[in-house]
Amino acid sequence: MRFATWGWAIALAIGTAGMPAFGPAQAQSQPDDYRAVRPRAPARITVTPSRRLVRECVGWYAIEHRLAGTVVTPQKSCHWAYR
């Protein structure tokens, strides 16, 4: 039992000795490489149909059978049509 206790104590001492000590300022700072990478905006698709085209939509409610029970969900179908 005595050897097992010393083994854990030595492993803990070696593990904590290799860790750097972080102060309050060091823990919140970020490396310079992180600031150089900027997030990109999501890609956007713009649809510009002619003036004669309009989007016609039809909406309805459908009953769906799910694991938690039967639910009513809104559904929608759209298509492009001429005026």
mmCIF file of the N, C-alpha and C atoms, coordinates in Angstrom:
data_MODEL
# 
_entry.id   MODEL 
# 
loop_
_atom_site.group_PDB 
_atom_site.id 
_atom_site.type_symbol 
_atom_site.label_atom_id 
_atom_site.label_alt_id 
_atom_site.label_comp_id 
_atom_site.label_asym_id 
_atom_site.label_entity_id 
_atom_site.label_seq_id 
_atom_site.pdbx_PDB_ins_code 
_atom_site.Cartn_x 
_atom_site.Cartn_y 
_atom_site.Cartn_z 
_atom_site.occupancy 
_atom_site.B_iso_or_equiv 
_atom_site.pdbx_formal_charge 
_atom_site.auth_seq_id 
_atom_site.auth_comp_id 
_atom_site.auth_asym_id 
_atom_site.auth_atom_id 
_atom_site.pdbx_PDB_model_num 
ATOM 1   N N  . MET A 1 1  ? 0.816   -1.182 0.000   1.00 0.00 ? 1  MET A N  1 
ATOM 2   C CA . MET A 1 1  ? 0.000   0.000  0.000   1.00 0.00 ? 1  MET A CA 1 
ATOM 3   C C  . MET A 1 1  ? 0.865   1.253  0.000   1.00 0.00 ? 1  MET A C  1 
ATOM 4   N N  . ARG A 1 2  ? 1.981   1.177  0.672   1.00 0.00 ? 2  ARG A N  1 
ATOM 5   C CA . ARG A 1 2  ? 2.866   2.322  0.772   1.00 0.00 ? 2  ARG A CA 1 
ATOM 6   C C  . ARG A 1 2  ? 3.473   2.657  -0.595  1.00 0.00 ? 2  ARG A C  1 
ATOM 7   N N  . PHE A 1 3  ? 3.812   1.645  -1.414  1.00 0.00 ? 3  PHE A N  1 
ATOM 8   C CA . PHE A 1 3  ? 4.417   1.901  -2.716  1.00 0.00 ? 3  PHE A CA 1 
ATOM 9   C C  . PHE A 1 3  ? 3.415   2.526  -3.685  1.00 0.00 ? 3  PHE A C  1 
ATOM 10  N N  . ALA A 1 4  ? 2.162   2.122  -3.594  1.00 0.00 ? 4  ALA A N  1 
ATOM 11  C CA . ALA A 1 4  ? 1.134   2.697  -4.466  1.00 0.00 ? 4  ALA A CA 1 
ATOM 12  C C  . ALA A 1 4  ? 0.942   4.177  -4.159  1.00 0.00 ? 4  ALA A C  1 
ATOM 13  N N  . THR A 1 5  ? 0.983   4.556  -2.893  1.00 0.00 ? 5  THR A N  1 
ATOM 14  C CA . THR A 1 5  ? 0.832   5.962  -2.522  1.00 0.00 ? 5  THR A CA 1 
ATOM 15  C C  . THR A 1 5  ? 1.993   6.787  -3.046  1.00 0.00 ? 5  THR A C  1 
ATOM 16  N N  . TRP A 1 6  ? 3.210   6.271  -2.923  1.00 0.00 ? 6  TRP A N  1 
ATOM 17  C CA . TRP A 1 6  ? 4.374   6.986  -3.432  1.00 0.00 ? 6  TRP A CA 1 
ATOM 18  C C  . TRP A 1 6  ? 4.348   7.084  -4.954  1.00 0.00 ? 6  TRP A C  1 
ATOM 19  N N  . GLY A 1 7  ? 3.847   6.062  -5.617  1.00 0.00 ? 7  GLY A N  1 
ATOM 20  C CA . GLY A 1 7  ? 3.754   6.102  -7.077  1.00 0.00 ? 7  GLY A CA 1 
ATOM 21  C C  . GLY A 1 7  ? 2.845   7.217  -7.560  1.00 0.00 ? 7  GLY A C  1 
ATOM 22  N N  . TRP A 1 8  ? 1.683   7.357  -6.908  1.00 0.00 ? 8  TRP A N  1 
ATOM 23  C CA . TRP A 1 8  ? 0.778   8.434  -7.278  1.00 0.00 ? 8  TRP A CA 1 
ATOM 24  C C  . TRP A 1 8  ? 1.364   9.798  -6.954  1.00 0.00 ? 8  TRP A C  1 
ATOM 25  N N  . ALA A 1 9  ? 2.059   9.916  -5.861  1.00 0.00 ? 9  ALA A N  1 
ATOM 26  C CA . ALA A 1 9  ? 2.666   11.192 -5.471  1.00 0.00 ? 9  ALA A CA 1 
ATOM 27  C C  . ALA A 1 9  ? 3.742   11.595 -6.467  1.00 0.00 ? 9  ALA A C  1 
ATOM 28  N N  . ILE A 1 10 ? 4.560   10.632 -6.904  1.00 0.00 ? 10 ILE A N  1 
ATOM 29  C CA . ILE A 1 10 ? 5.629   10.935 -7.870  1.00 0.00 ? 10 ILE A CA 1 
ATOM 30  C C  . ILE A 1 10 ? 5.026   11.293 -9.222  1.00 0.00 ? 10 ILE A C  1 
ATOM 31  N N  . ALA A 1 11 ? 4.009   10.553 -9.646  1.00 0.00 ? 11 ALA A N  1 
ATOM 32  C CA . ALA A 1 11 ? 3.365   10.848 -10.930 1.00 0.00 ? 11 ALA A CA 1 
ATOM 33  C C  . ALA A 1 11 ? 2.718   12.227 -10.909 1.00 0.00 ? 11 ALA A C  1 
ATOM 34  N N  . LEU A 1 12 ? 2.102   12.598 -9.802  1.00 0.00 ? 12 LEU A N  1 
ATOM 35  C CA . LEU A 1 12 ? 1.486   13.907 -9.672  1.00 0.00 ? 12 LEU A CA 1 
ATOM 36  C C  . LEU A 1 12 ? 2.541   15.005 -9.693  1.00 0.00 ? 12 LEU A C  1 
ATOM 37  N N  . ALA A 1 13 ? 3.666   14.789 -9.022  1.00 0.00 ? 13 ALA A N  1 
ATOM 38  C CA . ALA A 1 13 ? 4.734   15.788 -8.985  1.00 0.00 ? 13 ALA A CA 1 
ATOM 39  C C  . ALA A 1 13 ? 5.343   15.978 -10.368 1.00 0.00 ? 13 ALA A C  1 
ATOM 40  N N  . ILE A 1 14 ? 5.540   14.889 -11.116 1.00 0.00 ? 14 ILE A N  1 
ATOM 41  C CA . ILE A 1 14 ? 6.124   14.999 -12.458 1.00 0.00 ? 14 ILE A CA 1 
ATOM 42  C C  . ILE A 1 14 ? 5.131   15.671 -13.401 1.00 0.00 ? 14 ILE A C  1 
ATOM 43  N N  . GLY A 1 15 ? 3.869   15.322 -13.279 1.00 0.00 ? 15 GLY A N  1 
ATOM 44  C CA . GLY A 1 15 ? 2.857   15.910 -14.159 1.00 0.00 ? 15 GLY A CA 1 
ATOM 45  C C  . GLY A 1 15 ? 2.668   17.390 -13.942 1.00 0.00 ? 15 GLY A C  1 
ATOM 46  N N  . THR A 1 16 ? 2.665   17.852 -12.694 1.00 0.00 ? 16 THR A N  1 
ATOM 47  C CA . THR A 1 16 ? 2.481   19.274 -12.433 1.00 0.00 ? 16 THR A CA 1 
ATOM 48  C C  . THR A 1 16 ? 3.751   20.064 -12.648 1.00 0.00 ? 16 THR A C  1 
ATOM 49  N N  . ALA A 1 17 ? 4.915   19.428 -12.597 1.00 0.00 ? 17 ALA A N  1 
ATOM 50  C CA . ALA A 1 17 ? 6.164   20.150 -12.822 1.00 0.00 ? 17 ALA A CA 1 
ATOM 51  C C  . ALA A 1 17 ? 6.320   20.530 -14.286 1.00 0.00 ? 17 ALA A C  1 
ATOM 52  N N  . GLY A 1 18 ? 5.772   19.744 -15.183 1.00 0.00 ? 18 GLY A N  1 
ATOM 53  C CA . GLY A 1 18 ? 5.897   20.043 -16.608 1.00 0.00 ? 18 GLY A CA 1 
ATOM 54  C C  . GLY A 1 18 ? 4.888   21.047 -17.112 1.00 0.00 ? 18 GLY A C  1 
ATOM 55  N N  . MET A 1 19 ? 3.899   21.417 -16.288 1.00 0.00 ? 19 MET A N  1 
ATOM 56  C CA . MET A 1 19 ? 2.877   22.365 -16.721 1.00 0.00 ? 19 MET A CA 1 
ATOM 57  C C  . MET A 1 19 ? 3.345   23.787 -16.462 1.00 0.00 ? 19 MET A C  1 
ATOM 58  N N  . PRO A 1 20 ? 3.126   24.696 -17.415 1.00 0.00 ? 20 PRO A N  1 
ATOM 59  C CA . PRO A 1 20 ? 3.501   26.089 -17.173 1.00 0.00 ? 20 PRO A CA 1 
ATOM 60  C C  . PRO A 1 20 ? 2.523   26.756 -16.215 1.00 0.00 ? 20 PRO A C  1 
ATOM 61  N N  . ALA A 1 21 ? 3.010   27.726 -15.495 1.00 0.00 ? 21 ALA A N  1 
ATOM 62  C CA . ALA A 1 21 ? 2.169   28.461 -14.552 1.00 0.00 ? 21 ALA A CA 1 
ATOM 63  C C  . ALA A 1 21 ? 1.505   29.609 -15.300 1.00 0.00 ? 21 ALA A C  1 
ATOM 64  N N  . PHE A 1 22 ? 0.174   29.637 -15.314 1.00 0.00 ? 22 PHE A N  1 
ATOM 65  C CA . PHE A 1 22 ? -0.556  30.693 -16.003 1.00 0.00 ? 22 PHE A CA 1 
ATOM 66  C C  . PHE A 1 22 ? -1.029  31.714 -14.991 1.00 0.00 ? 22 PHE A C  1 
ATOM 67  N N  . GLY A 1 23 ? -0.740  32.964 -15.266 1.00 0.00 ? 23 GLY A N  1 
ATOM 68  C CA . GLY A 1 23 ? -1.260  34.048 -14.455 1.00 0.00 ? 23 GLY A CA 1 
ATOM 69  C C  . GLY A 1 23 ? -2.548  34.545 -15.068 1.00 0.00 ? 23 GLY A C  1 
ATOM 70  N N  . PRO A 1 24 ? -3.208  35.533 -14.458 1.00 0.00 ? 24 PRO A N  1 
ATOM 71  C CA . PRO A 1 24 ? -4.463  36.022 -15.008 1.00 0.00 ? 24 PRO A CA 1 
ATOM 72  C C  . PRO A 1 24 ? -4.297  36.647 -16.392 1.00 0.00 ? 24 PRO A C  1 
ATOM 73  N N  . ALA A 1 25 ? -3.190  37.328 -16.641 1.00 0.00 ? 25 ALA A N  1 
ATOM 74  C CA . ALA A 1 25 ? -2.992  37.966 -17.940 1.00 0.00 ? 25 ALA A CA 1 
ATOM 75  C C  . ALA A 1 25 ? -2.610  36.941 -18.994 1.00 0.00 ? 25 ALA A C  1 
ATOM 76  N N  . GLN A 1 26 ? -1.869  35.928 -18.641 1.00 0.00 ? 26 GLN A N  1 
ATOM 77  C CA . GLN A 1 26 ? -1.432  34.946 -19.614 1.00 0.00 ? 26 GLN A CA 1 
ATOM 78  C C  . GLN A 1 26 ? -2.572  34.023 -20.028 1.00 0.00 ? 26 GLN A C  1 
ATOM 79  N N  . ALA A 1 27 ? -3.486  33.723 -19.150 1.00 0.00 ? 27 ALA A N  1 
ATOM 80  C CA . ALA A 1 27 ? -4.560  32.792 -19.465 1.00 0.00 ? 27 ALA A CA 1 
ATOM 81  C C  . ALA A 1 27 ? -5.557  33.407 -20.443 1.00 0.00 ? 27 ALA A C  1 
ATOM 82  N N  . GLN A 1 28 ? -5.709  34.734 -20.438 1.00 0.00 ? 28 GLN A N  1 
ATOM 83  C CA . GLN A 1 28 ? -6.686  35.375 -21.300 1.00 0.00 ? 28 GLN A CA 1 
ATOM 84  C C  . GLN A 1 28 ? -6.088  35.832 -22.619 1.00 0.00 ? 28 GLN A C  1 
ATOM 85  N N  . SER A 1 29 ? -4.782  35.881 -22.741 1.00 0.00 ? 29 SER A N  1 
ATOM 86  C CA . SER A 1 29 ? -4.181  36.342 -23.984 1.00 0.00 ? 29 SER A CA 1 
ATOM 87  C C  . SER A 1 29 ? -4.221  35.231 -25.021 1.00 0.00 ? 29 SER A C  1 
ATOM 88  N N  . GLN A 1 30 ? -4.260  35.630 -26.306 1.00 0.00 ? 30 GLN A N  1 
ATOM 89  C CA . GLN A 1 30 ? -4.304  34.674 -27.396 1.00 0.00 ? 30 GLN A CA 1 
ATOM 90  C C  . GLN A 1 30 ? -3.016  34.788 -28.192 1.00 0.00 ? 30 GLN A C  1 
ATOM 91  N N  . PRO A 1 31 ? -2.600  33.708 -28.841 1.00 0.00 ? 31 PRO A N  1 
ATOM 92  C CA . PRO A 1 31 ? -1.391  33.792 -29.647 1.00 0.00 ? 31 PRO A CA 1 
ATOM 93  C C  . PRO A 1 31 ? -1.606  34.704 -30.850 1.00 0.00 ? 31 PRO A C  1 
ATOM 94  N N  . ASP A 1 32 ? -0.517  35.228 -31.401 1.00 0.00 ? 32 ASP A N  1 
ATOM 95  C CA . ASP A 1 32 ? -0.589  36.147 -32.530 1.00 0.00 ? 32 ASP A CA 1 
ATOM 96  C C  . ASP A 1 32 ? -1.143  35.475 -33.788 1.00 0.00 ? 32 ASP A C  1 
ATOM 97  N N  . ASP A 1 33 ? -0.932  34.170 -33.939 1.00 0.00 ? 33 ASP A N  1 
ATOM 98  C CA . ASP A 1 33 ? -1.416  33.471 -35.125 1.00 0.00 ? 33 ASP A CA 1 
ATOM 99  C C  . ASP A 1 33 ? -2.941  33.463 -35.178 1.00 0.00 ? 33 ASP A C  1 
ATOM 100 N N  . TYR A 1 34 ? -3.597  33.440 -34.043 1.00 0.00 ? 34 TYR A N  1 
ATOM 101 C CA . TYR A 1 34 ? -5.055  33.398 -34.009 1.00 0.00 ? 34 TYR A CA 1 
ATOM 102 C C  . TYR A 1 34 ? -5.644  34.706 -34.533 1.00 0.00 ? 34 TYR A C  1 
ATOM 103 N N  . ARG A 1 35 ? -5.028  35.822 -34.209 1.00 0.00 ? 35 ARG A N  1 
ATOM 104 C CA . ARG A 1 35 ? -5.543  37.113 -34.647 1.00 0.00 ? 35 ARG A CA 1 
ATOM 105 C C  . ARG A 1 35 ? -5.351  37.323 -36.137 1.00 0.00 ? 35 ARG A C  1 
ATOM 106 N N  . ALA A 1 36 ? -4.412  36.641 -36.757 1.00 0.00 ? 36 ALA A N  1 
ATOM 107 C CA . ALA A 1 36 ? -4.147  36.816 -38.179 1.00 0.00 ? 36 ALA A CA 1 
ATOM 108 C C  . ALA A 1 36 ? -5.227  36.163 -39.033 1.00 0.00 ? 36 ALA A C  1 
ATOM 109 N N  . VAL A 1 37 ? -5.903  35.152 -38.517 1.00 0.00 ? 37 VAL A N  1 
ATOM 110 C CA . VAL A 1 37 ? -6.939  34.442 -39.271 1.00 0.00 ? 37 VAL A CA 1 
ATOM 111 C C  . VAL A 1 37 ? -8.275  35.102 -38.998 1.00 0.00 ? 37 VAL A C  1 
ATOM 112 N N  . ARG A 1 38 ? -8.920  35.610 -40.050 1.00 0.00 ? 38 ARG A N  1 
ATOM 113 C CA . ARG A 1 38 ? -10.213 36.255 -39.893 1.00 0.00 ? 38 ARG A CA 1 
ATOM 114 C C  . ARG A 1 38 ? -11.306 35.321 -40.397 1.00 0.00 ? 38 ARG A C  1 
ATOM 115 N N  . PRO A 1 39 ? -12.417 35.256 -39.705 1.00 0.00 ? 39 PRO A N  1 
ATOM 116 C CA . PRO A 1 39 ? -13.502 34.389 -40.178 1.00 0.00 ? 39 PRO A CA 1 
ATOM 117 C C  . PRO A 1 39 ? -14.121 34.954 -41.452 1.00 0.00 ? 39 PRO A C  1 
ATOM 118 N N  . ARG A 1 40 ? -14.526 34.063 -42.352 1.00 0.00 ? 40 ARG A N  1 
ATOM 119 C CA . ARG A 1 40 ? -15.144 34.480 -43.604 1.00 0.00 ? 40 ARG A CA 1 
ATOM 120 C C  . ARG A 1 40 ? -16.656 34.595 -43.434 1.00 0.00 ? 40 ARG A C  1 
ATOM 121 N N  . ALA A 1 41 ? -17.233 35.465 -44.220 1.00 0.00 ? 41 ALA A N  1 
ATOM 122 C CA . ALA A 1 41 ? -18.684 35.604 -44.234 1.00 0.00 ? 41 ALA A CA 1 
ATOM 123 C C  . ALA A 1 41 ? -19.274 34.423 -44.998 1.00 0.00 ? 41 ALA A C  1 
ATOM 124 N N  . PRO A 1 42 ? -20.464 33.979 -44.651 1.00 0.00 ? 42 PRO A N  1 
ATOM 125 C CA . PRO A 1 42 ? -21.065 32.864 -45.379 1.00 0.00 ? 42 PRO A CA 1 
ATOM 126 C C  . PRO A 1 42 ? -21.364 33.251 -46.825 1.00 0.00 ? 42 PRO A C  1 
ATOM 127 N N  . ALA A 1 43 ? -21.287 32.274 -47.722 1.00 0.00 ? 43 ALA A N  1 
ATOM 128 C CA . ALA A 1 43 ? -21.562 32.525 -49.131 1.00 0.00 ? 43 ALA A CA 1 
ATOM 129 C C  . ALA A 1 43 ? -23.051 32.827 -49.311 1.00 0.00 ? 43 ALA A C  1 
ATOM 130 N N  . ARG A 1 44 ? -23.355 33.819 -50.119 1.00 0.00 ? 44 ARG A N  1 
ATOM 131 C CA . ARG A 1 44 ? -24.745 34.203 -50.360 1.00 0.00 ? 44 ARG A CA 1 
ATOM 132 C C  . ARG A 1 44 ? -25.062 34.060 -51.840 1.00 0.00 ? 44 ARG A C  1 
ATOM 133 N N  . ILE A 1 45 ? -26.246 33.572 -52.119 1.00 0.00 ? 45 ILE A N  1 
ATOM 134 C CA . ILE A 1 45 ? -26.700 33.428 -53.493 1.00 0.00 ? 45 ILE A CA 1 
ATOM 135 C C  . ILE A 1 45 ? -27.837 34.411 -53.704 1.00 0.00 ? 45 ILE A C  1 
ATOM 136 N N  . THR A 1 46 ? -27.683 35.282 -54.680 1.00 0.00 ? 46 THR A N  1 
ATOM 137 C CA . THR A 1 46 ? -28.696 36.276 -54.976 1.00 0.00 ? 46 THR A CA 1 
ATOM 138 C C  . THR A 1 46 ? -29.406 35.884 -56.261 1.00 0.00 ? 46 THR A C  1 
ATOM 139 N N  . VAL A 1 47 ? -30.708 35.745 -56.200 1.00 0.00 ? 47 VAL A N  1 
ATOM 140 C CA . VAL A 1 47 ? -31.505 35.411 -57.370 1.00 0.00 ? 47 VAL A CA 1 
ATOM 141 C C  . VAL A 1 47 ? -32.158 36.683 -57.871 1.00 0.00 ? 47 VAL A C  1 
ATOM 142 N N  . THR A 1 48 ? -31.892 37.053 -59.116 1.00 0.00 ? 48 THR A N  1 
ATOM 143 C CA . THR A 1 48 ? -32.490 38.247 -59.704 1.00 0.00 ? 48 THR A CA 1 
ATOM 144 C C  . THR A 1 48 ? -33.221 37.842 -60.976 1.00 0.00 ? 48 THR A C  1 
ATOM 145 N N  . PRO A 1 49 ? -34.457 37.381 -60.855 1.00 0.00 ? 49 PRO A N  1 
ATOM 146 C CA . PRO A 1 49 ? -35.218 37.018 -62.052 1.00 0.00 ? 49 PRO A CA 1 
ATOM 147 C C  . PRO A 1 49 ? -35.705 38.267 -62.772 1.00 0.00 ? 49 PRO A C  1 
ATOM 148 N N  . SER A 1 50 ? -36.267 38.057 -63.946 1.00 0.00 ? 50 SER A N  1 
ATOM 149 C CA . SER A 1 50 ? -36.796 39.197 -64.687 1.00 0.00 ? 50 SER A CA 1 
ATOM 150 C C  . SER A 1 50 ? -38.016 39.767 -63.969 1.00 0.00 ? 50 SER A C  1 
ATOM 151 N N  . ARG A 1 51 ? -38.494 40.925 -64.441 1.00 0.00 ? 51 ARG A N  1 
ATOM 152 C CA . ARG A 1 51 ? -39.623 41.579 -63.787 1.00 0.00 ? 51 ARG A CA 1 
ATOM 153 C C  . ARG A 1 51 ? -40.925 40.813 -64.002 1.00 0.00 ? 51 ARG A C  1 
ATOM 154 N N  . ARG A 1 52 ? -40.966 39.951 -64.993 1.00 0.00 ? 52 ARG A N  1 
ATOM 155 C CA . ARG A 1 52 ? -42.182 39.204 -65.286 1.00 0.00 ? 52 ARG A CA 1 
ATOM 156 C C  . ARG A 1 52 ? -42.333 37.986 -64.379 1.00 0.00 ? 52 ARG A C  1 
ATOM 157 N N  . LEU A 1 53 ? -41.259 37.551 -63.725 1.00 0.00 ? 53 LEU A N  1 
ATOM 158 C CA . LEU A 1 53 ? -41.328 36.359 -62.885 1.00 0.00 ? 53 LEU A CA 1 
ATOM 159 C C  . LEU A 1 53 ? -41.685 36.725 -61.445 1.00 0.00 ? 53 LEU A C  1 
ATOM 160 N N  . VAL A 1 54 ? -42.525 35.929 -60.833 1.00 0.00 ? 54 VAL A N  1 
ATOM 161 C CA . VAL A 1 54 ? -42.877 36.081 -59.423 1.00 0.00 ? 54 VAL A CA 1 
ATOM 162 C C  . VAL A 1 54 ? -42.777 34.713 -58.769 1.00 0.00 ? 54 VAL A C  1 
ATOM 163 N N  . ARG A 1 55 ? -42.631 34.696 -57.496 1.00 0.00 ? 55 ARG A N  1 
ATOM 164 C CA . ARG A 1 55 ? -42.553 33.442 -56.763 1.00 0.00 ? 55 ARG A CA 1 
ATOM 165 C C  . ARG A 1 55 ? -43.903 33.172 -56.124 1.00 0.00 ? 55 ARG A C  1 
ATOM 166 N N  . GLU A 1 56 ? -44.517 32.078 -56.492 1.00 0.00 ? 56 GLU A N  1 
ATOM 167 C CA . GLU A 1 56 ? -45.802 31.699 -55.939 1.00 0.00 ? 56 GLU A CA 1 
ATOM 168 C C  . GLU A 1 56 ? -45.601 30.580 -54.935 1.00 0.00 ? 56 GLU A C  1 
ATOM 169 N N  . CYS A 1 57 ? -46.167 30.771 -53.741 1.00 0.00 ? 57 CYS A N  1 
ATOM 170 C CA . CYS A 1 57 ? -45.999 29.792 -52.672 1.00 0.00 ? 57 CYS A CA 1 
ATOM 171 C C  . CYS A 1 57 ? -47.364 29.302 -52.190 1.00 0.00 ? 57 CYS A C  1 
ATOM 172 N N  . VAL A 1 58 ? -47.405 28.042 -51.825 1.00 0.00 ? 58 VAL A N  1 
ATOM 173 C CA . VAL A 1 58 ? -48.597 27.432 -51.262 1.00 0.00 ? 58 VAL A CA 1 
ATOM 174 C C  . VAL A 1 58 ? -48.196 26.825 -49.929 1.00 0.00 ? 58 VAL A C  1 
ATOM 175 N N  . GLY A 1 59 ? -48.966 27.135 -48.888 1.00 0.00 ? 59 GLY A N  1 
ATOM 176 C CA . GLY A 1 59 ? -48.659 26.614 -47.559 1.00 0.00 ? 59 GLY A CA 1 
ATOM 177 C C  . GLY A 1 59 ? -49.790 25.765 -47.013 1.00 0.00 ? 59 GLY A C  1 
ATOM 178 N N  . TRP A 1 60 ? -49.442 24.782 -46.196 1.00 0.00 ? 60 TRP A N  1 
ATOM 179 C CA . TRP A 1 60 ? -50.434 23.914 -45.580 1.00 0.00 ? 60 TRP A CA 1 
ATOM 180 C C  . TRP A 1 60 ? -49.847 23.293 -44.324 1.00 0.00 ? 60 TRP A C  1 
ATOM 181 N N  . TYR A 1 61 ? -50.685 22.657 -43.547 1.00 0.00 ? 61 TYR A N  1 
ATOM 182 C CA . TYR A 1 61 ? -50.258 21.940 -42.349 1.00 0.00 ? 61 TYR A CA 1 
ATOM 183 C C  . TYR A 1 61 ? -50.342 20.446 -42.618 1.00 0.00 ? 61 TYR A C  1 
ATOM 184 N N  . ALA A 1 62 ? -49.324 19.706 -42.171 1.00 0.00 ? 62 ALA A N  1 
ATOM 185 C CA . ALA A 1 62 ? -49.289 18.255 -42.367 1.00 0.00 ? 62 ALA A CA 1 
ATOM 186 C C  . ALA A 1 62 ? -49.102 17.569 -41.018 1.00 0.00 ? 62 ALA A C  1 
ATOM 187 N N  . ILE A 1 63 ? -49.689 16.400 -40.890 1.00 0.00 ? 63 ILE A N  1 
ATOM 188 C CA . ILE A 1 63 ? -49.541 15.597 -39.678 1.00 0.00 ? 63 ILE A CA 1 
ATOM 189 C C  . ILE A 1 63 ? -48.345 14.671 -39.869 1.00 0.00 ? 63 ILE A C  1 
ATOM 190 N N  . GLU A 1 64 ? -47.400 14.724 -38.925 1.00 0.00 ? 64 GLU A N  1 
ATOM 191 C CA . GLU A 1 64 ? -46.219 13.867 -38.979 1.00 0.00 ? 64 GLU A CA 1 
ATOM 192 C C  . GLU A 1 64 ? -46.193 12.986 -37.743 1.00 0.00 ? 64 GLU A C  1 
ATOM 193 N N  . HIS A 1 65 ? -45.877 11.725 -37.964 1.00 0.00 ? 65 HIS A N  1 
ATOM 194 C CA . HIS A 1 65 ? -45.786 10.764 -36.867 1.00 0.00 ? 65 HIS A CA 1 
ATOM 195 C C  . HIS A 1 65 ? -44.316 10.627 -36.472 1.00 0.00 ? 65 HIS A C  1 
ATOM 196 N N  . ARG A 1 66 ? -43.978 11.085 -35.276 1.00 0.00 ? 66 ARG A N  1 
ATOM 197 C CA . ARG A 1 66 ? -42.606 11.040 -34.775 1.00 0.00 ? 66 ARG A CA 1 
ATOM 198 C C  . ARG A 1 66 ? -42.526 10.143 -33.560 1.00 0.00 ? 66 ARG A C  1 
ATOM 199 N N  . LEU A 1 67 ? -41.306 9.922  -33.085 1.00 0.00 ? 67 LEU A N  1 
ATOM 200 C CA . LEU A 1 67 ? -41.117 9.059  -31.926 1.00 0.00 ? 67 LEU A CA 1 
ATOM 201 C C  . LEU A 1 67 ? -41.780 9.628  -30.674 1.00 0.00 ? 67 LEU A C  1 
ATOM 202 N N  . ALA A 1 68 ? -41.765 10.955 -30.540 1.00 0.00 ? 68 ALA A N  1 
ATOM 203 C CA . ALA A 1 68 ? -42.358 11.581 -29.361 1.00 0.00 ? 68 ALA A CA 1 
ATOM 204 C C  . ALA A 1 68 ? -43.879 11.657 -29.452 1.00 0.00 ? 68 ALA A C  1 
ATOM 205 N N  . GLY A 1 69 ? -44.428 11.403 -30.647 1.00 0.00 ? 69 GLY A N  1 
ATOM 206 C CA . GLY A 1 69 ? -45.876 11.461 -30.815 1.00 0.00 ? 69 GLY A CA 1 
ATOM 207 C C  . GLY A 1 69 ? -46.234 12.125 -32.130 1.00 0.00 ? 69 GLY A C  1 
ATOM 208 N N  . THR A 1 70 ? -47.496 12.270 -32.378 1.00 0.00 ? 70 THR A N  1 
ATOM 209 C CA . THR A 1 70 ? -47.977 12.893 -33.606 1.00 0.00 ? 70 THR A CA 1 
ATOM 210 C C  . THR A 1 70 ? -47.950 14.407 -33.440 1.00 0.00 ? 70 THR A C  1 
ATOM 211 N N  . VAL A 1 71 ? -47.395 15.100 -34.458 1.00 0.00 ? 71 VAL A N  1 
ATOM 212 C CA . VAL A 1 71 ? -47.305 16.556 -34.413 1.00 0.00 ? 71 VAL A CA 1 
ATOM 213 C C  . VAL A 1 71 ? -47.821 17.136 -35.722 1.00 0.00 ? 71 VAL A C  1 
ATOM 214 N N  . VAL A 1 72 ? -48.251 18.389 -35.667 1.00 0.00 ? 72 VAL A N  1 
ATOM 215 C CA . VAL A 1 72 ? -48.689 19.114 -36.852 1.00 0.00 ? 72 VAL A CA 1 
ATOM 216 C C  . VAL A 1 72 ? -47.590 20.103 -37.198 1.00 0.00 ? 72 VAL A C  1 
ATOM 217 N N  . THR A 1 73 ? -47.072 20.033 -38.445 1.00 0.00 ? 73 THR A N  1 
ATOM 218 C CA . THR A 1 73 ? -45.972 20.898 -38.866 1.00 0.00 ? 73 THR A CA 1 
ATOM 219 C C  . THR A 1 73 ? -46.378 21.701 -40.088 1.00 0.00 ? 73 THR A C  1 
ATOM 220 N N  . PRO A 1 74 ? -45.921 22.954 -40.194 1.00 0.00 ? 74 PRO A N  1 
ATOM 221 C CA . PRO A 1 74 ? -46.214 23.740 -41.396 1.00 0.00 ? 74 PRO A CA 1 
ATOM 222 C C  . PRO A 1 74 ? -45.343 23.273 -42.558 1.00 0.00 ? 74 PRO A C  1 
ATOM 223 N N  . GLN A 1 75 ? -45.919 23.226 -43.750 1.00 0.00 ? 75 GLN A N  1 
ATOM 224 C CA . GLN A 1 75 ? -45.210 22.854 -44.976 1.00 0.00 ? 75 GLN A CA 1 
ATOM 225 C C  . GLN A 1 75 ? -45.378 23.987 -45.975 1.00 0.00 ? 75 GLN A C  1 
ATOM 226 N N  . LYS A 1 76 ? -44.427 24.086 -46.931 1.00 0.00 ? 76 LYS A N  1 
ATOM 227 C CA . LYS A 1 76 ? -44.507 25.142 -47.929 1.00 0.00 ? 76 LYS A CA 1 
ATOM 228 C C  . LYS A 1 76 ? -43.878 24.662 -49.219 1.00 0.00 ? 76 LYS A C  1 
ATOM 229 N N  . SER A 1 77 ? -44.488 24.993 -50.343 1.00 0.00 ? 77 SER A N  1 
ATOM 230 C CA . SER A 1 77 ? -43.972 24.660 -51.658 1.00 0.00 ? 77 SER A CA 1 
ATOM 231 C C  . SER A 1 77 ? -44.031 25.917 -52.509 1.00 0.00 ? 77 SER A C  1 
ATOM 232 N N  . CYS A 1 78 ? -42.910 26.257 -53.148 1.00 0.00 ? 78 CYS A N  1 
ATOM 233 C CA . CYS A 1 78 ? -42.837 27.477 -53.960 1.00 0.00 ? 78 CYS A CA 1 
ATOM 234 C C  . CYS A 1 78 ? -42.313 27.139 -55.348 1.00 0.00 ? 78 CYS A C  1 
ATOM 235 N N  . HIS A 1 79 ? -42.734 27.969 -56.326 1.00 0.00 ? 79 HIS A N  1 
ATOM 236 C CA . HIS A 1 79 ? -42.206 27.835 -57.685 1.00 0.00 ? 79 HIS A CA 1 
ATOM 237 C C  . HIS A 1 79 ? -42.268 29.213 -58.360 1.00 0.00 ? 79 HIS A C  1 
ATOM 238 N N  . TRP A 1 80 ? -41.456 29.372 -59.417 1.00 0.00 ? 80 TRP A N  1 
ATOM 239 C CA . TRP A 1 80 ? -41.425 30.612 -60.162 1.00 0.00 ? 80 TRP A CA 1 
ATOM 240 C C  . TRP A 1 80 ? -42.512 30.559 -61.237 1.00 0.00 ? 80 TRP A C  1 
ATOM 241 N N  . ALA A 1 81 ? -43.258 31.634 -61.404 1.00 0.00 ? 81 ALA A N  1 
ATOM 242 C CA . ALA A 1 81 ? -44.315 31.705 -62.409 1.00 0.00 ? 81 ALA A CA 1 
ATOM 243 C C  . ALA A 1 81 ? -44.284 33.084 -63.057 1.00 0.00 ? 81 ALA A C  1 
ATOM 244 N N  . TYR A 1 82 ? -44.828 33.161 -64.284 1.00 0.00 ? 82 TYR A N  1 
ATOM 245 C CA . TYR A 1 82 ? -44.931 34.448 -64.978 1.00 0.00 ? 82 TYR A CA 1 
ATOM 246 C C  . TYR A 1 82 ? -46.151 35.204 -64.486 1.00 0.00 ? 82 TYR A C  1 
ATOM 247 N N  . ARG A 1 83 ? -46.096 36.536 -64.518 1.00 0.00 ? 83 ARG A N  1 
ATOM 248 C CA . ARG A 1 83 ? -47.222 37.385 -64.090 1.00 0.00 ? 83 ARG A CA 1 
ATOM 249 C C  . ARG A 1 83 ? -48.312 37.350 -65.103 1.00 0.00 ? 83 ARG A C  1 
# 
